[in-house]
Amino acid sequence: MPSLLQKLLLHPVTRIADRFSSRPDKERIFKALSELYAHILNNPGRKGPLIEFSGDNEKFIVLSDQHKGAKNGSDDFAAAEKNYLAALEYYNENNFYYINLGDGEELWENTFAAVKKNNTLSFEKEALFLQRNAFIKIFGNHDLDWGNNPLANINLESIYHQKVSIYEGAILRTAINGASLDIFLTHGHQGDKQSDGNWFSKWFVANVWAPLQSYLNINPNTPANNDQLKTEHNNLMYQWSSSRKNLLLITGHTHQPVFNSLTHIERLYRQLNIAHATNDAEAIKKIEEQITVRTLQGEKLLDFSGVRPTYFNSGCCCFSDGDITGIEIAQGCIRLVKWRYINKIPAREVLEEITLNKLMDEISSHSLSDEKII
């Protein structure tokens, strides 16, 4: 019976969950991001660090949205755990700095004790970065307790066996061709009326969605390479970042990977426009084969040529197929990477890559949007 119900209810239940999990408001989002960025910029410390780095030397990995649970039917992280552990081992061995962008723990659906008990291996791997002073932990909406629970410091210390600072964001700063580039990182839930501390959303997830998800064994996080345009929330994040000078924004929250301000399908559309402009019939055929028939039919050719490459989204570490995605900043490049199972063995794959020098040139070559620059 659960299998039949899963087929019948998967899409309608997921649509209902989406409705109750996101309600982005442009004015609230812009205000929240601007205030947080300005606060860290002018008063680095309590809300987040400002870290200056050399683009050629330091290495960072940005991962988000593990949603570590209780290893039950509603635990979206379970299928991806081995990929996550392999990724952390790789990045620690290669001396990366780990920035966790939030929703690391699913504290809407589970008690802290249950999450701690069932995720010992992940916490041990994360603690290795902390021991090297190479770990930044940022809270999201599903682990908001880390930011407002008076017992948070005690609970975190019981997990990592040493004190842990918890932040709302961080800024990485580097110099490129004599100009300063800021990389602003935060979870991205700020300004979302359904996620930014909303009690009803938390109640709905804990008391309605989680039990139903557990019974039906539903994971709503579709694979990373999907055929979707940017969500409304990601679009608003892009609009905010595109109005800033020499700034990149990296968030999580939406579980939708974005690189250079575009999703996978949007990058394909841009490539298709270029192929049409150059009358490259072979390229057109190959790209159209990658674009699903459902997405292509009945739509005009979408144009993403004027997009400023200022927004990135790390995706998540709980896709239904066990994949995880993240953003690497290393060797003077920024990359969208995926860890996936090949013959049941975790493997790293670079999906997109661009040098920071080239990225800076592309940002400068596109005019700023009409939003006020800060």
Phi, psi and omega in degrees: 000314178304324180296317178295315179297324179300315179295321184284325190255352185308305185288313179296321180294320179295320178297319179295318179297318178299320181298321183272352185258348183214130175209071185292141179236119188304311183297317180294318180296312181299318181295315182295315180295317181297316181293319180293316179300314181296322181295313180294322181297317185267335182222062182300139179144273189295311181274343178167154181273156169248114187245119175270137183215161174266127184300337183268342189253296184293152181230134182231142169239130181247116178233153180209169168056056171285321184054048179304129185239217186248020180058039175244192184294343180258011181271101181290340184281337190306315183292334184262358188302316182295322175297319180296315180296319179294321179296314180297322178297316179298312184289326177291316180297332181260017172059040172280153170269127184260121175249112178266117189272013173109168188056034176293325180240137179271089184260005171276324185265339190228158172282157177301319182299319181293319180294316180298315183296323189261005183226036183302316183297317180296317180295325178295319179293319179295323181298334179296324177290321180298322180294334177268006185058043184227044185219124172242123180249119181249139181272151174244199181280327181278348171234039180301337179305327180298335182265340185227359178273124181298342179266004186302313182299321179293315180295317179295320179294328178289337178278312189260353177063024169196166184293143182230128173276141179240134187233166173263341180191185178200157175232127170258133182235134177219161179254131179229116180052042176083354179251150180271134176241124176260134173248107185264125184239132174202166184297315177107006180276347184301131179088354176273110187301332181271350186239335187277069178079018183285120185292325183292319178300316180296318179296317182297315181297315185288323190254343181241301186293312184299313178298321180292318178299319180295317181293319183269351182056053182258129170244110186280000185274097184293158182307156188299317181273080181256183184250034184257142169286168181303140175294165178302319181296314178297324177298319179292322176298319178296315181301319179296312184292327184288348180263005181254150181267128176054048180220137171248143175245129175239123177230178171236235170075309186277346183067013181249112180298134176226134179226131183054036177073009183232146170278175181302312182293326179292323177295323177295319178297320179295318177297324180293321176300316179296317180297320177294321182294330181258006180054040180270090186298322181294317179295319179302315181298315182295318182290319180296330177292332180278334179276126184296150180300322182297320182286323186283323185295137173072011180239144173287161180293117183282142185245117179242024185290334183265009183287131175279129185279067187247352186237136179226146175229130185287350182082236178197173178244038181209035177296151187297337179268005179090354178292156168228151177233159179198174178246123174259140170236108187197151178052036178074015182234161168238135188226145166263120183240155176229139171251125183221164180274126171242112187055041177071008179252128179299136180219141180271138179223130176272117181272319180216151180204142175207145177286151178296327177299312180293322179298317178298319178297318181292322177298317182291332183281345178259137180290151178291154176287179185281351180292153181297133180273137175244000000 
